[in-house]
């Protein structure tokens, strides 16, 4: 148990009034300072989440923390059970999700150990289920703004308040992994004007939209991918910069939770399924409707 973590007890039932979800990326496997922590493992139609979810209070706000790759980093990016993760957070009542994600920089001005709060997303993944729907129920949600604009603005402001170097906006290109890019892939992504490269924002962002959650990626730069001669990505370099970013990420999360407590959502994220179900009501698969009921409450 890391210093600052409270004793944890395992809950046989789970709360349904948690407001904020934190998904920890590489190097972030716990959230310090939580009071009254319990471990929960909600059952979902898509299996179990990556690990037990820690639920507790930080500054009086209920928070759920989930390590994306599992404690000990046991899942590759393609193996992460993203549908179970997002569905489990939805069952807990989560409305706002902050996703911590290590990434590489594709532009000179975006330097290692700085943060980027992207506003766009480009999907190069190939193997991952990226929707809750199908099996007799079709939904097409809007995704022109893949990250919640309100949470983005809040996060940029929080970074500046705690003096973390931050870049407002940019395009996150998500690759399958787990290998890093070839040099020509990196050069092509850079030439297309993409800002950062990572392996985990997809399908999380898409699923969070279908779950009508506000979602933002906090991208922490660890390297220059492989496009920059003399500073090519390596495991040693990534790990060193990753460790330096973790302390800032935890500081940022603590500040964000205090700010979110005062937030009154005015974005469209919470109504993403309004008008999105295309399947004729008479043709909708009843078993699918029942399985997805937590996502469809109030949706016609």
N, C-alpha and C positions, 0 to 999 in steps of 0.2 A: 504494500500500500504506500503510495507516495505521500510525502510530507504535506499536511494540510487537508488530506482526505479524511472524512469522518468514518466511523464504523458503519458497516453496511449490513442490513438485514434483508432477507429474501421474502418478497411478498407472494402470497398464493393468489391474491386478487390484485388487479391493477386499477389505479385511479383513471378517471376520464375527464379531469379538469386541468390537465397540464397545458400551459399556453405556449411555451417555447421549446423547440427541439434544436439540439446542437449535434451535428454529425461530425465526429472527429476524424480527420484524415491521417496520413502517415505521420507517426510521431506523437499524435495526440490520442491517448488511450484512456484518459480520465479527465475529470473536471473538478478542480480543487475548490474548496470553500462551500460545498453543498451541505446544507443541514437536513437532518432527518432522512438520510438516503435509504432508499429501498431498491432492490433489484427486481425487475419485472421482465417476463418473457411472454408478451401477448401472442396468442395463436392467430395466424392469418391464413387466408385461402392460398397463400403463396409460400407457405412454409415458415420457418423460424427466421427472425432477424439475425444479423451478423453476430450478435452477442447479447447477453443480458443488458437491458436498458437501465441506467441509473436514473432514478427520479428523486428529486429533493428540492429544497428551496434555496435560492440565492437572493439576498436582499428582499425576502418576502415573496418572491415570484417563483412559481413552480416551473421547474426546468427538467427536461429529459435529455440525457446524454447517451449517444450511441456511437461506439467506435466502428467506423465503416468497414475496416478490414478485420475486425475482431481483435481482442486483446492478444498480443503476441504476433499480430500481422499475419493471419493465416489464409486470407482470401486474396487472390489476384484481382485486379480491377474487373476482369470479365466474370469472375466467380462471385463477386459481391451480390448478395440476394437483395437487390435494390427494391424490388416490389414488396417483399416482406418488410424491409426496413421502413419504407414510407407508409405502408398500410399500418404497421404497428404503431408508429407515431400518431397516425390519424386516430387509431383506437384510443390513444391516451388523451385525445382532445387537442393535440398540437395544431396551432394555427400559423406559427411563424417558424421557419427553419433556417438556421445559419449553418452553412456547409463549409468546413475548413478543408482546404485542398492544396497540396503541394503542386507546383507547376514549373515549367520551364519558360524562359523569356524568348520571344522571337524578334524583339526589337531592342536596339542598342540602349535606348533611354530607360528601359524597364530592367532594373538591376537586381541581381540576387540580394535577398534579405529585405526587399521591398514588397509591398502588398498591392494587388490589383483587384478592384471590384468591377468585374466585367459587366457589360450591358448586352452583349450578344454572344451567341453560341453557334458553333459549326460542328456538325456531327459526322465523324469519320469512323464510328464504330460499326461492327458488322455482325456480332454474335449475340447481342443482348436483347432480351425481351424489353420493350420500352413503352408498354401500355398495360393498364389493368383490364382493358376491354377486349372484346372478341367473344367467341363462343355464343353467338346469338345476340350480342348487344354491341352496337357500333357507336362510338363517340368521337367527335372531331373538336378538340378544344383549341382556342386561339393560342398562338405561341409566338406572336410577332415580337413580344418583349419577354424573353425566356426567364429573366430575373425580375423579381418584384421591384419596380422603380422606387417605391417608398422605402423598402428595406435597404436598397442600394444607397440612397441618400443618407439614411440613418447611419449606415456602416461607414461610409466615407467620412461623415462628420465625427463619428466615434474614433476613427483612426487618427484624425487630426487632433482631437482633444487629448489623446494619450501619446501624441507625437510619434506615431508610426508612419514612415514614408509610404504614401499611398497614391495610386493613380486611379482617377475616376473614369471608368469606362474602358472599353476595349473588347476584342473578340477572343473568346476562349475556344480553341479547336480541340475537340476531344478525340483521342485515338484509342484503338483497342488495347494496345499493350499486350503483355507486360513488358515487351522490349521497348527500349527507347527508339527514336526515329533513326532512319538512315540519313546520311548527309543530304542527299538529294530531296528526300521528303521534307527535311527541315527547311531547306532553301525554298522549296515550292510553297510551303506554308507561310514562310516569311514574305515571299514575293506577293502573295495574295493579300497581304496587309493584316494577317492575323497577329494578335498581340501576345498571347500566351498559349501554351500547349499543356494538356493534362490528360488524365485517363479516367476521371470519375464523375464529371458533371452530367454526363449522359449515362444512364437514363434518369438519374435523380431529378433533374430539373423538369423533365417531361412528366414524370410520375407525380411530383409535387403539384404541378399545375392541374393534373386530372383529379388530384385529391383536394383541390381548391385551397391549397396552402400558399402563403407568401414564402418565397424561397430566394435566397441569395448565396452566391459563392464568394467566399473570402479566399482569394488565390494568393498563396505565399510563394514567392519566386525563390527557387533553389539553384538555378543554373541558366545557361544560355542555350539549352538544347545542344545541338551539334553543329550549328551553322557558323559559330564564331571560332575562327582558327585560334588555337592556343588555349581556349577555354571550353573545350568539348565536355559534355556531360560525362560524369563517372560516378560510381556508387559512393566513393569516398567524399567527393565534392558535395553530392546531394545530401548525404547524411550530416556533414558538417554544417551546411547552411540550414538544413532542416532543424537541427537542434537549436540554432540561433533564432529561428522563426517561432519555435514553440512558445517561448516565454512571452513574446509579443502577442501571439494568438490568444493565450490565456488572459493576458491583461485586457485585450480588446473585448473578449467575450464578457468579462465582468462589467465593463463599461456599457456594452450594448444592452445587457439585461436591465440595467438601471434605466436606460433610455426607452426601451420598448415598453416598460411599465406604464409610461405616459402616452403611448401611441394610440391613436384612434384611426383605424384603417379607412382609407378612402380609395384604395386601388381596386382593380377588377379581379384580382386573384381569387377572392372568396366566392365569386359567381361564375367561375370558368365553365361549369357544366350547364349553365342556363342556355337552353336552345342547342346544346351540343349533342344530344342523343338523337341519332338519325334513324334508328330502327323503329319501324311501325310498332306502336304499343301492343298490338295484337300478335306480333311476331317475336316479341322479346322473350328470350330464354329465361324461364322462371328460376332455374337453378343459378344462373349467372346473376340475376337480379338479387337473389337472396345472399349470394356470396359477397356481392359488392354493396350491400345495404348501407354499411357505414359511410361509404363515399356518396351515396345517392340520396341521403336524407334531404327532403324538401325539393328534390329535382324531379321534373316531369319529363 
